[in-house]
Structures are given as C-alpha cells and as structure tokens.
Amino acid sequence: MKGFDTHLLRLQPSSSSLSPELSNGFLPKRQRVNNLKFVNFQSRSPSMLKLFSSTASRAHHLTPAIRPGASSVESPFFKALSHLTGLNRRSNSLGHRVFFCSDNAPDEAAAAAAEAEAKAAESDSDGSESKSSSAIVPTNPRPEDCLTVLALPVAHRPLFPGFYMPIYVKDPKVLAALQESRRRQAPYAGAFLLKDDPSSTDSSSSTDMEKNINELKGKDLLNRLHEVGTLAQISSIQGDQVILVGHRRLRITEMVSEEPLTVKVDHLKDKPFDMDDDVIKATSFEVISTLRDVLKTSSLWRDHVQTYTQHIGEFTYPRLADFGAAICGANRLQAQEVLEELDVHKRLRLTLELMKKEREISKIQETIAKAIEEKISGEQRRYLLNEQLKAIKKELGVETDDKSALSEKFKERIDPNKEKIPAHILQVIEEELTKLQLLEASSSEFNVTRNYLDWLTILPWGNYSDENFDVVRAQQILDEDHYGLSDVKERILEFIAVGRLRGTSQGKIICLSGPPGVGKTSIGRSIARALNRKFFRFSVGGLADVAEIKGHRRTYVGAMPGKMVQCLKSVGTANPLVLIDEIDKLGRGHAGDPASALLELLDPEQNANFLDHYLDVTIDLSKVLFVCTANVIDMIPNPLLDRMEVISIAGYITDEKVHIARDYLEKNARGDCGIKPEQVEVSDAALLSLIENYCREAGVRNLQKQIEKIYRKIALKLVREGVVPEEPAVAVDAEEAEIVTKLDVESTENHVVEENPVPSAKEPKEEVPNEKIAVEKVMIDESNLADYVGKPVFHAEKIYEPTPVGVVMGLAWTSMGGSTLYIETTVVEAGEGKGCLNVTGQLGDVMKESAQIAHTVARKIMLEKEPENQFFANSKLHLHVPAGATPKDGPSAGCTMITSLLSLAMKKPVQKDLAMTGEVTLTGRILPIGGVKEKTIAARRSQVKTLIFPEANRRDFEELAENVKEGLDVHFVDDYKKIFDLAFGYDKQQD
C-alpha cells in the first residue's frame, strides 16, 4: 500500500443540478471525485440515516432527513454555528439516485434501501462493476453486523465518523478483497492509524512511511496498528484509490487472517452522559466560542463548517468534539487520542485544547502576515520614491541615470587604447554597450552585461611593458638574488639575447624541476625583475576545476573569468611573467581535467588565440613568459610536459649552502631581527655543522629556519642584557606610531602607575653606548651551536668504517635530493640444497626483481671465479636495505646487491670508501641511471672517495660543476666484471 493522506478538504460535485448548499464534501488535496456528493449522519435520530447520492440516468426525489423547522435543528450548538457561518438550511430535492444505510436499521430505512436497490438493479445489471466503483452501493448487512473487517492502515491522521478519506492501496490482494466486498454488497472495512516505528529515532518522511506500510504484512502490520479505529464504508474504488466514509468507532479484538489482514472487532459506543449537565454545556459553548475566533481568520475552517452542517445535520456534543479534532491541525497522536476517548466530556476537553492551540497559531500567522505586508509595502514605497527622485534629477540635468554613467565609464576606458584593441573585441564591446542601454537596471541580465563589459574594457589590450635587453644588467640582478642556479640563469640570458637581436621577445614555457627549497619559486620573481616584466603567481596544486583556468560560462550565477584573465587585469600589461606553481600536483575531479585545459594555455602555437569561457573572445597570450615549477616531472602528463622546456635544479652541495647562508640567509635574518652585524658573529665551523647535522636536505628552506631561530635567540639574549639600540633597526609604521602616542597620552591623563618608567626609559638612551661596550659580542661556534638549535637531527650516514663482509654502500635519488644507503647480506642457514634469498626493507616490486636478478648473476659469477664454491647453492641468504621504515624502489641498486652477495660468498669486504649505482641485466651489462648530481652530492656528504657510475652516464657527470666533482675518483663501467675488479681487486692494486 502507498501512503494514506488524511487531510480534510472539499469534494466538488460533478452534476450541475446540485444546489450550492449540497455541493461540498471532505476529500484530501481537493481532488475532484465526481461520484460522491454528501453524507448525512443523524446519530441522535432513531433512523440515523446516511444519505449518499450519485449521478444516474434515473431520478428519484427524496427529502433529506433534516427538515427546516424540525426540533432537532433548534439546538443551541447548531444555532451558534448557523449564526457564525451564515448558513441558511433549506431542503432541496435532489435529481439523483440515492441509497440509504442505517446504523440501527429501522424497518422504514430498510424498506427504502431495498426499494432503492431494486430500482438501481434495473439500470446496473451486468455492466455495473465499473459504474458501481464510483458510487456507494446499497448494503444489505447493517454496519453493526460487521464483526470481521479488513484492517486498512492509515498513515497520517485517523478517520473520524462523518468524514471522507481517500487512501491508496498498492497491495493487489487487499485491493481485490475490497472489490470483492463491494460485489457482495458488504462494503465495509476498518481504518486504523499506524503507530510510529519504534526502531526509528526521528520522524520519518512521507515517502519512508509509505515504504514501511508496503513492507508490513500480517502480524507485523497488526502490531503497528492502533487498537481503536473507524468502521468505514467503501464509497468508491478508482484504480488504487479507495474513498472511505467513516461511520463509527471500532476496537480490534483478534486477528482472523494475515493476507490480507482481517480482524475481529467490537463496535464502540459513547459512554452515557447527561445532556443537561452544566459542565458539558459550558465546555461545548467554549468550543463554539473558540471556533468562532478561528473562523474570523481562517476561510478554510469556515468552508468546513458549512459543508459539515449541510451534509451531517445537527451538531451534537459527540459530533462537535469529532468535528473540532478532525479539522484542526493537531498531530496524528493527539487526533487518535480524541478518537479513542469514549467519555464525551473528556473528548470535548481534548478537542478544546487542540482548538485553543489552533487559535494561537492563527494569531501568530496573522501577525507574521501583517508584518511582511507592512515590510513589502514600505519597500515598494521607497522604490517608487527613488524612481521619482531619479526622474526629477534627470529632468533638471543634475544627474544622469546609471546606464548613461556606466556607458561613459566604459567608453573612457577604451578610448585611449582604441587603436590597439583588436577589431573583433571592439565589435563585441559596442554590441554589449547597445544592449546595456536597452535593458532595465533592475533586471538580472543588466548586471551580467555590466560585469561582462567591466572585464572586457579593463583588460590591457595591446599594452606591453618595456623589456630589458641588457644582458649584463640582467646577470647582475640574477646574481644578487640567487647563488648558483647557473642553468636557469644561462637560459634567461639566452632569452634576453634572442629578444635583443630580434628587437622583440616571444613568450616561452619553462619548467623548473627540483626538490623543495632550492629556489624554484623565488627565481621566478628575480627573472621578472631582470626582464623588467610584471610578475604574477598562482598555484595549481590540488586544482580540480577546469573553470579556474578557462573561466565559467556567463550563464552561471557568480561566474568569473579564468586565472589568466584575472592575471592580465591585475598586472595591467599583456606580457607579464606568469609563475604556475606546483604543476606536478594538478588534481582531477568531476569538473574536468585541468591538465588538459593547460594544454591550450601552455602551447606556443595555440595561446595566441586563447579562449576564455567567460569572455568568449580570443586573447593573445603569445607574449607571456610562463615559468612552471615542479618537484617531480614524472607526475606531469606527457602531452603537457612535451610543451615545456625542463630545467632541472638538483640541489645545493655543502659549499653552496655555506655561500647562500653567508650572503643571503644570514643578512635577511639579521635584518628581520633588528640585530647589527657588530653584535653577533657566526663562525664558518658553526655554519658547516649546522648544514651537516641539521639541514642535510637538498634545499635551503630548513637552513633558513634554523638561522632565523639562532638570531631570534640572540635578540632575546641582547634584550635581556639591556642592549637597546638608539634607533630601531626596523622602521615603525605611521599608524603604529600614532597608536603609541595615543596610549602615552591616555596613560598620562589617567595617572597610570607605569607613567614613571616612561621618562626613565628615555634617560638610559644616553648611556646606551656605554652598555654596548660593556656587553661582549655574541659568538656562535660549533661548541655552543646546540644551545641555540638543539641536539643534532642527522648523524653520519656512514654507518660502517670500514664496511664489513656482505655490506656495500649504494647511492639513491629521492625527491629531497640524493642519499646513500647500505645493502646488507648475511647467511641465515647453511645446508645442502637450501640455497634461497629473502629480502626485507620495504622494497618495491622493481627492487625485489633487482634482488632476484642480482642473486642469479652473483651465482653465475661465482661459478666462473670459484667453480668449487657452492655457497649460493647451499646457503639460505637474507638481504636487507635499511632503514626499514622508508619505502624504496628503483632498478639502480642492482650492481650494489651483486657486490654485497659476492662479498658474503667470498668472505671478503669491498674496497674502503666505495659507493656504486647502476642497473644490471642477467648478462651482467650495466644500464644508465638518473639523478647523477644528487647521488654525487650524497657521496661527497658521506666522504666517499671512489664512485662507480654506468658508462652511459659519463656525459651527465662531466656536466657537473667542478666543485662538485673535485676530489672524487669516478669510474665508468659497462659490464659488471669491471665492478668486480674495482671492488675486490684492491689487493692486486696494492701489489
């Protein structure tokens, strides 16, 4: 079954012959049900007739049970409601077929029902099934005879006697059972309110409740039903919609069958009460009084009263209680409580409470509506006055309207550079200006057009900054800001030289790759200063939206252009230097692939006509110099990497770091801390120890932090010793000086206790030079360095001195630079036929394969060198690469693993201060590797004297700076036999 909607609304008639007074019933959602007209209950009358009419070809004129002038109509309840609603009860003859069903079934009512049934049978013989589903059929059994009924769950509100309710039955078995009941002329069922689901903690939605009803069957459904419900007559069935009319209260006694759920019921009657009881009368009059108050504010309630009194008749005490509870906005449980109450006085009290709440809600609703109406009327009045004021100013010539002022502003922007603006851009601007004049200022399209024109006219169309083509000056600027980075500087000087020879410069795309802290981002600003170009930087790390690059469509709310259009607006020139940071960390989300969007931006052949989605016009970016930065170029998509010129920045060696610390970092830290050069001295040994033991990474960012930490502690020490400079080393802002002055004045006026130290602070300034002389210069050397930066972070990478048997030093590349690592091999177990190899150290798949290859090649070489040695065949070996917590992968450790295995097999250590790197094949060939500079720097840091590189990397090593190669004995090999001779032939060399 689907949800059961129990909201009470009017039922509209289909026949025009009905009088207006008999044209309303109660149905949910104001649905038009053409076959139902009205229900007439007369519970206190002996006959208790319920009158239902339906359209038919034959007309029977019957008089309703309630006639004007009858004594029952003159009750005080109905008089009060009649006076409230202006109801004029008249008897109207109905030109419709009618059927009767009676609560107590007197003989007259039964005879009338039988006669009506006989006459209806004449016109509805065999084909009456479809017609009878749209009208209430005559019932032979009386309602009180229905002791076994189908149990229909009602989800939202209980059904009260005398009210209509449509429900939707989705279970085909239940629907078939209802139709069968109508065919047997026993169209009755029980409507029972559904209890809340005990498993759910919050209130479920209507959809969830409908699903729950559909899933409940048999005993589960019975347990979820309230015991007290309503006997309902099945008025009509249209598809899965069943119209029910409430008759009387029921109570479930036991279950008869599960599918469909059928139960035995007891018919409930109201407890006897005294109609002349003063308390009951007073309560009923209070209900009517409350109803009168609500009717003044709610027209919907007024319609309910008119319809109910027309169709039901006299308002008795029980009916008055049921009516109030049924039409008020009480929740389902409160309404069910009224339905279950059989004591009329208590039922009236419950209804009174609900109606009192309804009255308060109506008052609040009226207050809110009034406040909103006043606010809206006030805003409308203000708007009209503003429009009149604008019109008056325009007539007097005091002020032009907003559209004219905007148009003038946009034209003033483009007039100075009109000749430089491309023709297609000018055409778009003129069209948008014309469109702006035709739009109303209050329309949403006006704001879109205004913002679009604002962006179009503010861009620097054809404006280029004067570039610097002086190579010497550019070299001087680059050297001032950065030490080293010769490759980058050389490429920029080449760019300037080409521009000088051509007379104009073109845009290029350069990618600087290297570990963090080597100066990739800061070099971009220096390049812009050397070229005399504007600088703009934006990071694309984690960027997952194409609109950040290409812009949003103007149809979107809050649309904006992409980063490049924002860049041109910010710098004001069409040839800036744009630094795209972290290009290797581009994201990818549901909004597209930004890496693909950058293809157009970073392609020299396409960016001359770059199309932004917001502007929807092409922009020339061919003069822009793009500098990208990345840590690992392997993360950059190949099509994007193909468009860039990659310059690798490997990192700095110790000598370079010392120069950078002396010439750049130390000066900046000293100035930031307000310390003069003569107040502190940092020795070369302290700097060298700081670099080796605290800042071993490839970049200098951590070195800068440690130097700043040292100078901060020195500043604290100087202040504690009373060394205060006569003039502050860092200038104070004007705003700060003004604040300090105000604070001094306030402290003087308020006679604060601290006013005495103020003059005393000025007096010692004359004695400052004496104090400076008395205080010794702060010296930082290797002995007291730990007092400023703490204990050393790094220790010597060289664990062994010398390396034992089975241990060989290798060289590795990391994103932080190069490092040395040891490969250790030992025997686990020896025995015939137990030869195998286990590897540990969190190795990747490639490195595990290298270990297997190394084991095979080592066995082959051992057979050649010492055929009688069966070490590998009879030894279970364990190969480990410290440190175990660091993931490692790559093919360049192959030759190192072979050497370690052979050293263990021959029980002979390798040559002292030897490190090697290279990939090995099964035949013993040595293949080239990457990161030559990083690995060389790592070897120097570990004081390694002899290096072994693949022959194919000879050119990479020769390109290194002389200070990097100095003092190293490097051997280039293409076969492992040469490595064997270098590692184990040191005895022959000594001889």
URLINJO-V112081 format. One record per residue. D_LAST is the distance of its C-alpha to the last C-alpha in Angstrom with 1 decimal. Layout:
# URLINJO-V112081
{{D_LAST} {D_LAST}}
This chain:
# URLINJO-V112081
{{101.1} {100.2} {101.0} {104.5} {105.8} {108.7} {109.4} {113.1} {114.2} {117.3} {118.2} {119.9} {122.8} {122.9} {126.7} {128.6} {131.7} {130.3} {131.7} {129.2} {129.9} {128.6} {125.6} {122.8} {120.8} {117.4} {114.3} {110.6} {109.1} {112.6} {112.2} {115.3} {116.6} {119.8} {121.3} {121.5} {124.2} {125.1} {125.4} {128.5} {128.3} {131.3} {130.1} {133.2} {135.6} {136.9} {135.7} {132.2} {131.9} {128.8} {129.5} {127.1} {127.9} {126.3} {127.2} {129.4} {131.9} {134.7} {135.9} {137.4} {138.9} {138.3} {138.9} {135.9} {136.4} {136.4} {139.6} {140.6} {143.0} {141.9} {141.9} {138.2} {137.2} {139.0} {136.4} {135.0} {131.4} {132.2} {134.5} {131.8} {129.3} {132.0} {132.6} {128.9} {128.1} {131.5} {131.8} {135.1} {135.3} {137.4} {138.1} {137.1} {137.8} {134.7} {134.8} {132.1} {131.8} {131.4} {130.4} {131.1} {129.2} {130.6} {129.1} {132.2} {133.5} {137.3} {139.6} {140.2} {136.5} {135.9} {138.7} {137.6} {134.0} {135.4} {137.5} {134.7} {132.5} {135.1} {135.6} {131.8} {131.5} {133.8} {131.4} {128.1} {128.5} {125.5} {123.5} {123.6} {120.1} {118.5} {121.5} {121.6} {118.0} {119.2} {122.1} {122.9} {124.5} {127.5} {126.7} {128.8} {127.2} {127.7} {124.7} {125.5} {125.3} {121.6} {120.1} {117.0} {115.1} {111.8} {109.5} {108.1} {105.4} {106.0} {102.9} {104.0} {107.5} {110.2} {113.3} {116.5} {119.9} {121.6} {118.5} {116.7} {113.0} {110.9} {107.9} {105.4} {105.0} {101.8} {102.1} {104.0} {105.5} {107.0} {108.3} {109.9} {111.5} {113.0} {114.4} {115.9} {117.5} {119.2} {120.4} {122.0} {123.7} {121.9} {119.7} {118.4} {115.0} {113.5} {111.4} {109.1} {106.7} {103.0} {101.4} {98.1} {95.0} {93.9} {90.2} {90.1} {89.6} {90.9} {93.7} {92.9} {93.7} {96.5} {94.1} {92.4} {95.8} {96.9} {93.8} {94.4} {98.0} {97.0} {94.6} {97.2} {99.3} {101.7} {101.3} {98.5} {100.9} {103.7} {101.7} {101.0} {104.6} {107.0} {109.9} {112.7} {113.0} {115.7} {117.7} {117.3} {119.3} {117.3} {118.9} {116.9} {113.8} {112.1} {108.8} {106.7} {108.9} {111.5} {114.2} {115.3} {118.4} {118.5} {121.6} {121.2} {118.7} {117.1} {115.1} {112.7} {113.6} {111.4} {109.4} {111.0} {108.3} {104.8} {104.5} {106.3} {106.7} {110.3} {111.8} {115.0} {116.5} {119.3} {121.4} {121.4} {124.5} {124.8} {126.1} {129.8} {130.5} {133.5} {133.9} {136.1} {133.5} {133.1} {129.4} {128.7} {130.9} {129.2} {125.8} {126.8} {128.4} {125.2} {123.2} {125.6} {125.4} {121.6} {121.8} {124.2} {121.6} {118.8} {121.1} {121.5} {117.8} {116.8} {118.6} {116.7} {118.3} {121.7} {121.2} {120.3} {123.5} {125.7} {124.2} {124.3} {127.9} {129.1} {127.6} {127.7} {130.8} {131.7} {129.1} {129.5} {127.5} {124.9} {124.6} {124.2} {121.3} {119.7} {120.2} {118.6} {115.5} {115.1} {115.0} {113.2} {109.5} {108.8} {105.7} {105.9} {106.0} {108.8} {110.8} {110.2} {111.5} {114.8} {115.0} {114.7} {117.3} {120.7} {122.5} {124.0} {124.1} {120.4} {119.6} {121.5} {119.6} {116.3} {117.3} {118.5} {115.2} {113.4} {115.9} {115.6} {111.9} {112.6} {115.0} {112.4} {109.9} {112.5} {113.1} {109.4} {109.2} {112.2} {110.6} {107.3} {109.1} {111.3} {108.4} {106.5} {109.6} {110.2} {106.6} {106.8} {110.1} {108.8} {105.8} {108.0} {110.4} {107.5} {106.2} {109.7} {110.1} {106.8} {107.7} {111.0} {109.4} {107.1} {110.0} {112.0} {109.2} {108.6} {112.4} {112.5} {109.3} {107.7} {104.6} {103.2} {102.2} {98.6} {98.1} {99.1} {96.9} {93.9} {94.6} {94.9} {91.6} {89.7} {91.3} {90.4} {86.7} {86.6} {88.9} {86.5} {83.8} {86.2} {85.0} {81.3} {82.0} {81.7} {85.0} {84.3} {83.6} {86.8} {88.8} {87.5} {88.3} {91.9} {92.5} {91.4} {93.5} {96.5} {95.8} {95.5} {99.0} {100.5} {98.9} {100.5} {98.6} {98.9} {97.3} {93.7} {93.1} {94.0} {91.0} {88.6} {89.8} {89.7} {86.0} {85.1} {86.7} {85.0} {81.6} {82.5} {83.9} {81.3} {78.2} {77.0} {78.0} {76.6} {75.6} {72.1} {70.5} {69.5} {65.8} {63.4} {61.8} {60.2} {56.5} {55.8} {58.0} {56.5} {53.0} {54.2} {55.8} {52.8} {50.5} {53.1} {53.0} {49.4} {45.9} {43.4} {44.6} {44.0} {44.5} {47.9} {49.1} {48.1} {50.1} {53.1} {53.0} {52.9} {56.0} {57.8} {57.0} {58.4} {61.5} {62.1} {61.9} {64.2} {66.5} {66.4} {63.8} {63.3} {62.3} {58.8} {57.1} {53.8} {51.9} {49.5} {47.2} {44.9} {44.7} {47.5} {47.8} {46.1} {49.4} {50.6} {54.2} {54.4} {53.0} {56.0} {58.4} {56.5} {56.6} {60.4} {60.8} {58.8} {60.9} {64.1} {64.9} {66.5} {64.1} {64.9} {62.7} {63.3} {61.1} {61.2} {59.2} {61.2} {63.8} {65.7} {68.9} {69.2} {72.2} {69.9} {68.6} {71.5} {74.4} {77.3} {80.3} {83.3} {85.3} {83.3} {84.6} {82.4} {80.5} {78.1} {76.0} {72.3} {69.6} {69.5} {73.2} {73.0} {70.1} {72.2} {75.2} {73.0} {71.3} {74.3} {72.3} {71.4} {67.8} {66.1} {62.5} {62.4} {59.5} {59.3} {57.3} {55.5} {56.1} {53.6} {55.9} {59.0} {61.2} {63.5} {66.8} {70.3} {71.1} {68.7} {65.2} {64.5} {61.3} {63.6} {66.0} {63.3} {62.7} {65.8} {65.1} {61.6} {62.2} {62.8} {65.1} {67.3} {67.5} {69.8} {72.5} {71.4} {74.2} {74.8} {77.0} {79.1} {79.8} {80.1} {79.5} {76.4} {74.4} {72.1} {68.6} {66.8} {66.5} {64.8} {61.1} {59.7} {56.5} {55.3} {52.8} {50.9} {48.1} {47.1} {48.2} {47.8} {51.1} {53.0} {55.0} {53.6} {56.9} {56.9} {53.3} {53.9} {56.4} {54.1} {51.4} {48.6} {46.5} {43.8} {43.2} {40.0} {40.4} {39.3} {36.0} {36.2} {36.7} {39.5} {41.2} {41.2} {43.0} {45.4} {46.2} {46.9} {48.8} {50.7} {50.7} {51.2} {54.1} {55.8} {55.5} {56.8} {59.7} {60.6} {60.8} {62.8} {60.3} {60.0} {56.6} {57.4} {58.0} {54.5} {50.9} {47.9} {44.6} {41.5} {39.6} {42.5} {42.4} {38.6} {39.1} {42.0} {40.1} {37.0} {38.9} {42.3} {42.2} {39.0} {40.8} {40.6} {44.0} {45.6} {48.8} {47.8} {46.4} {49.9} {51.6} {49.5} {50.2} {53.9} {53.8} {52.5} {55.2} {57.9} {57.1} {57.1} {60.5} {61.8} {60.6} {62.2} {65.5} {65.6} {65.2} {68.1} {66.3} {68.6} {68.4} {71.6} {71.3} {69.7} {66.4} {67.5} {70.8} {73.5} {75.3} {79.0} {80.0} {78.1} {79.7} {83.1} {82.5} {81.4} {84.5} {86.8} {85.3} {85.9} {89.5} {90.1} {88.6} {90.9} {94.0} {93.4} {92.6} {89.4} {87.9} {84.8} {86.8} {86.2} {82.4} {82.9} {84.0} {81.6} {78.8} {79.8} {80.1} {76.5} {75.4} {76.5} {74.2} {71.2} {69.5} {69.8} {68.2} {65.3} {64.6} {64.8} {62.3} {58.7} {56.4} {54.6} {50.9} {48.5} {44.9} {42.2} {43.9} {47.3} {46.3} {46.8} {50.4} {51.2} {49.2} {48.6} {45.5} {42.4} {42.6} {38.9} {36.0} {32.3} {31.4} {28.0} {28.9} {25.5} {23.0} {20.5} {21.6} {22.0} {21.7} {24.0} {24.4} {23.5} {25.0} {27.1} {29.4} {33.1} {36.1} {39.4} {42.8} {42.0} {38.7} {35.2} {33.5} {30.4} {30.7} {28.7} {28.8} {28.8} {28.9} {29.8} {31.3} {35.1} {36.0} {34.5} {36.7} {37.2} {38.2} {38.0} {35.3} {36.4} {35.5} {37.5} {37.0} {38.5} {38.5} {41.5} {39.8} {41.8} {42.5} {39.9} {37.1} {38.3} {38.0} {34.5} {33.7} {35.2} {33.4} {30.0} {30.9} {31.7} {28.7} {26.3} {28.1} {27.8} {24.0} {23.6} {25.8} {23.7} {20.3} {21.8} {25.4} {26.2} {25.5} {29.0} {28.2} {30.0} {32.9} {33.6} {32.8} {35.1} {33.0} {34.1} {32.7} {33.9} {33.7} {35.0} {37.4} {39.9} {42.9} {41.5} {42.2} {39.3} {39.3} {37.5} {35.2} {32.1} {30.5} {29.8} {26.0} {25.7} {27.6} {25.6} {22.3} {24.2} {25.5} {22.2} {20.6} {23.6} {23.5} {19.9} {20.3} {17.2} {17.6} {16.7} {14.6} {16.4} {19.2} {19.3} {22.7} {23.9} {27.2} {28.7} {31.1} {30.0} {32.2} {32.5} {30.7} {27.6} {28.7} {28.2} {31.5} {32.3} {33.4} {35.6} {35.5} {32.5} {33.7} {34.7} {31.4} {29.5} {31.9} {31.3} {27.5} {28.1} {30.5} {28.1} {25.4} {23.0} {20.5} {19.1} {21.8} {22.1} {25.5} {27.1} {27.2} {31.0} {30.8} {29.1} {32.6} {33.5} {30.5} {31.1} {34.7} {33.8} {34.6} {32.0} {32.3} {31.3} {28.2} {27.1} {23.8} {22.7} {19.6} {21.4} {20.3} {23.2} {23.0} {25.8} {24.3} {22.8} {20.0} {18.4} {18.9} {17.3} {14.1} {14.2} {15.4} {13.3} {10.2} {8.6} {6.3} {5.0} {5.4} {3.8} {0.0}}
